[in-house]
Amino acid sequence: MAKTIQAALLGAGTVGGGVYRLLERRKGEMPDKIGAELVISKVLVRDATKPRAGIPAEKLTERFEDILNDPDISIVIELMGGIDPAKQYIEAALAAGKHVVTANKDLLAEHGFALARTAAERGLDLRFEASVAGGIPILTPLMTCLEGNDITEVMGIVNGTTNFILTGMANEGMDFADALKMAQELGYAEADPTADVEGLDAARKVAILASLAFHSKVTFSDVPVEGITKIRAKDISYAKEMGYVIKLIGIARNTDGEIEVGVSPMMLPKAHPLASVNGSFNAVFVHGDALDDAMFQGRGAGELPTASAVLGDLIAVCRDMLANCSGRIRMNPYKGLPLQARGNAAHRFFLRLKVEDRPGILASVAGVLGNNGVGISQVIQKQRTEEVAEIVVITDRVATRHMEDALAIFRSMSVIRSISSVLRVYSGQ
């Protein structure tokens, strides 16, 4: 008879329940896929008296010790989320010689390298494909298939909620508040959407992507973040007029041996592959010196897409166990590249200003930009009511600090009524 490998689930929410059901759907194939039967023998929950769809009541437990002290359980699948107590549970599982599969982006973006080091020292697997972009395979390829490349850029749409909102604004002419409300009604946004719309969720994923792509330690706190709450329908309209699409983009670049990371709304040329990724879909775009360009696209969240990535990791761990080769794939910060000073990051910028409608204003705006080393690529000036005009500028590529110097001067000028929008414009490396 085939050997049986036992695993335990920490958490039976949307993703945990999906993992259990997906494994049940595939369990008959496991002896052929991995050379052993694979079963989830225990499931940690807060309330074991509450029925869980598809999960037998006798497998439920409220005590982590029931899992930790069970010598027959070889793998712990952490799907609780958050830092605590997930970190303590994973550390305890590794100390007990158990392999770990997790989808916990919050934890990995802060403590991923420490956990990976512990796993490697003990010859154990720590797998976390589902922590970024749900069911889209991107982390394992970065650690395996693409290792022959010098990766210089990883960028993507890694939050489905914000992409759904921005798509609604672009296609339906909706303002932000209405698009968010629709996303909440359809289940794409949480009742408290802060982590999504303020870019925090995407920033955690960018930290993980940058760490793997550049073999250097990048944490959540290293990632400058700007969300989409300030995007207006007028910005979307101008972007279309000028040949762009606005997306919330997480970006990580290796520029001359320094790592630039960030999350912000960005204007993408309509020809860029990410510009056509709409709705709740995610996509990650990678550039390497040997590969050139590649894009990974699909469902970035949801019960079964995320469960797909978790089960893929689980199968990989089982294969490693049976082949006695665990710990092969891991976070490894051997390059130790430094972070680029935030003011040195170079971008093009979209700038929308409300100004007094009188002769010479456009020349004044151009003069302030020019005096701070900011060139102009495109400009639109439109008449508005109450003696106020609107000027829209797309700049040439410039260091962020120079753009910030120009903006500081604009804020002090009485003829500049307001700086309505400042957005980055993608221009490659």
Secondary structure, DSSP 8 states (H G I E B T S, - for coil): --EEEEEEEE--SHHHHHHHHHHHHHGGGHHHHHSEEEEEEEEE-S-TTS-BTTB-GGGEES-HHHHHT-TTEEEEEE---SSTTHHHHHHHHHHTT-EEEE--HHHHHHHHHHHHHHHHHTT--EE-GGGSSTTS--HHHHHTTTTTS-EEEEEEE--HHHHHHHHHHHHH---HHHHHHHHHHTTSS-SS-HHHHTSHHHHHHHHHHHHHHHTS---GGGS-B--STT--HHHHHHHHHTTEEEEEEEEEEEETTEEEEEEEEEEEETTSGGGG--TTEEEEEEEETTTEEEEEEEE-SSHHHHHHHHHHHHHHHHHHHHHT-TT-S-----S---B--GGG-EEEEEEEEEEE-STTHHHHHHHHHHHTT--EEEEEEEE-STTEEEEEEEE-SEEHHHHHHHHHHHHH-TTEEEEEEEEEE----
